[in-house]
């Protein structure tokens, strides 16, 4: 009977996850005796629920249990993502080496490399090289805009304008396209710095209210002030 109850609860948890309701999924998870759960897929899903609720330590404990039984690409991906969120550079570097050995052609290798180097405080030039390499094999709207931001911060005006134009041309519409248009208009003089800051603040507040996340990287342009 208990086993059947656990199955029902896990299915309820999965349903809440599919609805994006991780808060309720966590409440369901708390009623499940974790020591009775053996399937790696179920444990990985539970770890995701903990992660989405900011309970990283508990997520890590579950994932490590899975990892010791099954060092699959999917598990390492999840562990690596979590390690980066926890800003654990040492573990993230080791996991990235494992992931690269399992999936050498996966474009996520560049994304993970970028995130780790960003935590380490590597110079803009190194971060730019990584995102340019990513662009050469997979052009992704979010990371294209991140590249444009880096050009801006590195005072590479022509490259920034060109990247913004590429984003607008390739993707046509969407939040990152609008941000790219705003950034490009800053250079053309159509938007002044103060207006740009206010608009970015407004968009950030709207994003927060809608509870959209951006992989903890932040998609808000850091405006340089005079003298920086």
ZIURFEN-V909020 format. One record per pair of residues at least 6 apart in sequence whose C-alpha atoms are under 7 Angstrom apart, sorted by sequence separation. I is the first residue (numbers start at 1). GAP is how many residues later the second one is. If there is no record, write none. Layout:
i: {I:I}
gap: {GAP:GAP}
This chain:
i: {16:50:151:171:185:186:16:17:50:51:67:83:84:151:152:16:50:83:100:151:168:117:167:48:13:47:80:148:168:114:167:13:47:80:148:13:47:63:80:114:131:148:164:204:164:9:43:44:76:128:110:164:200:77:128:26:76:144:161:25:26:110:6:40:73:124:141:22:89:107:73:22:23:124:22:107:145:84:87:142:141:145:149}
gap: {6:6:6:6:6:6:8:8:8:8:8:8:8:8:8:9:9:9:9:9:9:10:10:11:12:12:12:12:12:13:13:15:15:15:15:16:16:16:16:16:16:16:16:16:17:19:19:19:19:19:20:20:20:22:22:23:23:23:23:24:24:24:26:26:26:26:26:27:27:27:29:30:30:30:31:31:31:32:32:34:35:35:72}
